Amino acid sequence: MPRLPRNYMKTSFFHVITQGIDKRFIFEKPEDIKYYIKIMYKIKEEHNINIIAYCIMNNHTHMLIETQLIEQLSKYMQRINTKYGKYYNKKYNRVGYVFRDRYKAEGIYSEKHLYNCIKYIYNNPVKAGICNKAEEYPYSNYKIMKTKFKERYSWIANSECNNEEYVFIDVDEKNEMTCSKIIEAYLKENMIDLKSIRLSKDKLKELIVFLKDENKISLRKIAEEIEISRETVRKLYNQ
C-alpha cells in the first residue's frame, strides 16, 4: 500500500487516513462514527498519542496525530481498526475486511504544512458538498480545535499559511503515483540527493530495494523516477 516509510518519518506529527474496502461505507449510521471516535480517545493514552484534529467521513477517516514514539502509531491504528472492524461485522452480520489495506500516513515537516493539513482535514465535508462550512459538520473536532488551536498551536496560526494549498497522498492514488513523494522523504531524512546516490552503487541499491520491497513500487517506475536504465535497476535489485 502506498505510504511513506515509518523508519524515515522523523517528525512528531502525522496525517493518517484509513479508507473502507472498495471505497464502501464503513460508517452506516451516526452511532457507528461515534463508536469509532470513542475508540480513538479510549486507547490513545496507552500509546502516547495526542489527537490534534480529526474528521470522520462515511467511507474514510482523517486524523492529525502527534506522537514522540513512531512505533506506537502503527499499534494504535491497528487496534482502532481491528476493534471497529469486529464491531461493524457483528452489527451488520457480515464477514471479511472492513478497511482497505492498512492506513496511510504522511509526516508533517513544517509549520505551514501542519496548519494547511488541519485546514484540509476540516474542509473534507465541505469539499464533498455535505455542508457549507467546516464548523457545521458534526463528526470532527473543529469546534474544540478552534479554541485549543490558539492556546497550544498559536505558533502556526498566521495568514501566510493560507497561501499554499495542502496536497496529501490521496486515498484514490495508486502506489506508483506516490513514488516521487517517497523518494523525496527518503532523500530528506538521509540528507542526500539523487546525484550522490547515482554515484554510489551501494546507496543506489539500498534505495531501489527500499522502494521495491517496502513500498511496492515497480522497477519500471523506479527507473523512471531515478532517471537510470531499467536494466541497471533490475540488476541492482537482483544482486
N, C-alpha and C positions, 0 to 999 in steps of 0.2 A: 504494500500500500504506500502511496506517495506520502512521505513525511520527512521532516528534517531530522537528522540523526540525533539521538538522545545524547551521545557522548560529546557532541560538538555544540551543545546549547549552553554555553557558559553565561547564563543570564538568570535572573530571578523571576522573570515574567514570561508567561506563555499563553498564547491564544490557542485554545483547544476546541476542536469541532468533532462531534460524532453525528452520524447520519444513519437513518433507517435503511435496512437492506432493500435493494431495488428501489430506493427513494420512497418507500412506503411510509405511511403514517406510523409513528411509534408512540404517539400520544393521541388516543381516540377521544378522550374526554378531559375536561379540566382537572378532575381528580388525579388523572394519570400524570399530568405535568406537576401538580402539587406534590405527588408522591416522589417523583424524580428529584425535585428541589429539596424535599425533606431528606432524602438520602445524601444529597450533595453536602448539606450542612451537618448532618448527623455524624459523618465519619471524617470530616475534614481535619479535625484536631488530631486524630490518630495518625494522620500522615503529614502533619505540619503544613497544611495547605491553607492559604488565605484566598478566598473568592472575592475578587475585586469587582468584576462585572459578569453578568450572565443574561442570556436571552434564550428561552426555550420555545422553539417553533414546533409545528406538528410533526415534521419529519426529520428535523435535525436540531442540534443544540450548539450554542456558543458559550464559552466561558473564558474569562481572562483570569488566570491563576498566578498567584505569587507563591514561590516556594524556594527555599535555600537548598533543598535536598531533591535533586533531579530524579533520583531513582524512585522517590515516593510518588511522583506524578503518575508513572505507569501503574503502580499498585492502586493508587486512588481511583483512576479512571476504570481500571479493570473491575474493582469492587462495585463501583456505581453501576456500571453497565451489566455486570453479571446479576446483581441483585434486582435491578429493574427488569432485566430480561426474564427472570424467573417469575416475577410478579405479573408481567404482561402476558406471558404464555399461559399462566394459570387462570388469570382473569378472563382471557378471551378464548380459552380452550384450544390452544394451538401448540405446535412444537416447532423447533428449529431456531435459527438465529433471528434476533430482533435487529441487531445493529450491523451495518455494513463494515466488514473487516474490523480493524481496531480504530482508535481515534486518530485524528491528525493533530499535530502540534507545531506551532511556529514560535520561535524565540523572538522576544521583543528587545531590540538593542539600543533604542534611543528614546528620549523624552517625547519627541514628536511622534514617533512610531506608536508609543504607548497611548498617547492621547487619541490619535486617529483610530487606533484599534478599538478603544472604548466607544468612540462615536460610531464606528462601523457596526459593532455588536448591537447597540441600542437602535440603530436605524434599520435593522433587518426586517421587522414587521412593517415599517413604513415603506421600504423598498418593495415588499411583497404586496403592498396595497391593502394590508389588513387594517391599518389605522393611518391617520394623518400626521400624528406627532408621536415621538418615542414615548412620552410620558403616558400616552393613552393605552399602551399595551400592558396587560396585567401580569404577564409572565416573564418579567425581567426585574432587576433590582434598580432600575433607573432612578426612581424617586428617592430611594435610600442613598444611592451613589451620589446623587446630586448634592446632598448635604455633606456626606463624608469626603467627597472629592475635594472640596475647598479646605478641609481640615488636614487630610493626610497627603493628598496629591496636588496641592496647590502649585508645586514647583513645575508642573507641566501644563497648568491651566493658563495658556496665553493665546492670543488671537493668531499668532503666526502658525500655530499647529493646524489651523483650519485650512491653510492654503494648499496642503498636499493631500491628495486622495489616497486613502488606505487601500492596499491591494493584498489580499491573502491568497494562499494556495486554495483555490475554490473547491468546494465539495464535489463539483462536477468535473474537475480536471483529471486527466489521466496521468499515469506515472511519468511519462516522457515529457510532458509539458512542465514538470516541476524540476527537471534536471538542472537547468541553469541556476535556479534558486538554491538547490542543494550544493552545487559546486561553489556558488558564491559564499554560502555559510561555511563550507569546508575551508576555503582559502582564508577567510577572515579569522576563523578560530585557530588555524595553523600559522597565521601570519606569513603567508607565502603567496606568490602569484603563479598564474598558469605558465608563464615563460620559464620560471625557475623549475617548475615541475616537469616540463617537457625536456629539460636538460638533464634530468636525473632519472635514470631507468627505474630505480627502486621507488622513488616518490611517485612516479607515473603509474607504476604497477599498483602501488598502495591505493591511489585514488581510483583507478579502474575497478579494482576488487571491491572497494568500498561502495562505489556506485552500483555495480552489478549485483553484489551479494546482499548488501544491506538495504538498498533502495529499489532493487528490481528494475534498473534501467537497462535497456537493450544495448548491446555493444555498438550497434549502428548509431544510436543516439549519442552514446558516449564519445564515439569518434567524431561525430559532427560538432558536439559542444567543445571538445578539447582541441579540435582542428588538427587531428592527426589521422593517418590512414586507418581504415577499419582492420586491415590485416595486422598492423602493429598492435592495435588494441587487443585483437584476438590472441596473438602470440603471447603478449604480456600476461593476459588473463589466464591462459592455459599453462603457464610456466609453473 
